[in-house]
Amino acid sequence: MAVPLRTDPANKSSVDEIRKRFDGDVERFSNLETGQSASVDSPLMLSLVTEAAARTTPAASRVLDVGCGAGNYTLKLLEQLPGLHVTALDLSGPMLDRAESRLLAAGASSVRKVQQDIRDFHGEPGSVDIIVAAMVLHHLRTDDEWLATYRKLYNLLAPGGSLWVADLVDMQGSGARTAAWRRYAEYLEQFRGPEYREQVMAYIDREDTPRPVVFQLDAMRAAGFVTLDVLHANSVFAAFGGMKG
Ligand SMILES: C[S@@+](CC[C@H](N)C(=O)[O-])C[C@H]1O[C@@H](n2cnc3c(N)ncnc32)[C@H](O)[C@@H]1O
């Protein structure tokens, strides 16, 4: 099994290609019980992230879900913090429509849909209490984009607010990297066979540019986050977050 991600970032999928792919994939992201099955420990990360968010910022009334997809993370958060006002941000219109109907049915007080690339989003500083970004930031490409995005998310949070990320991640050291990707390949093969493994690895190679957790925690710290925690890490998936003091 080759480690993917060899493609030059300049030759990766464009934002438009990514949007079109997700436009046609709404069903796969609409199951709260399984989460996204191509990810290792998806239901566990969903529950760790939302419990940490609710316990860190218990008086939250406003949430921003970056790359909300069909809304799984905010749906789960609503079980612990009912009546949230939700800003749902995604590239994909069909994903946003599905998220809106599911979130309103689950008791969200309001849902504001924003169809935009997170890189282009300019919200009001201090306007949200919790931000979740699940399985989305790995589409960011350059160092500058990563640093600017973490700065932006920090600025959007009110004092005491918190940001929680669950994502596909890479490793820094070559040994750890090979081991982590091998484990993920094994997971995919056991889940649905060798063809499925190759298919998922090929689209990661084409579409994704994940960064190590350590790089992301450094970016969060540089942005101003003070209390940082890793909630979970298993092969090339991790969940972590931080609080704005
Ligand atoms: C893998 S899905 C995850 C959906 C949801 N967060 C979940 O965990 O169930 C990634 C979502 O992020 C959106 N997305 C990808 N790149 C984005 C970007 N640059 N800005 C905003 N949304 C993006 C896609 O359209 C897609 O709906």
The ligand as an ORCA input file, in Angstrom:
! r2SCAN-3c Opt
* xyz 0 1
  C     -16.584     15.184      4.412
  S     -17.943     16.300      4.453
  C     -18.232     16.439      6.193
  C     -19.600     16.957      6.543
  C     -19.899     17.102      8.044
  N     -19.034     18.074      8.683
  C     -19.805     15.777      8.740
  O     -18.795     15.529      9.427
  O     -20.730     14.976      8.603
  C     -17.116     17.820      4.058
  C     -18.059     18.990      3.763
  O     -17.267     20.171      3.694
  C     -17.642     20.940      2.579
  N     -16.442     21.696      2.154
  C     -15.326     21.227      1.552
  N     -14.424     22.210      1.379
  C     -14.991     23.339      1.903
  C     -14.558     24.694      2.018
  N     -13.369     25.084      1.556
  N     -15.386     25.588      2.612
  C     -16.612     25.198      3.068
  N     -17.076     23.926      2.989
  C     -16.275     23.011      2.406
  C     -18.146     19.940      1.546
  O     -19.029     20.526      0.629
  C     -18.797     18.873      2.423
  O     -20.165     19.077      2.601
*
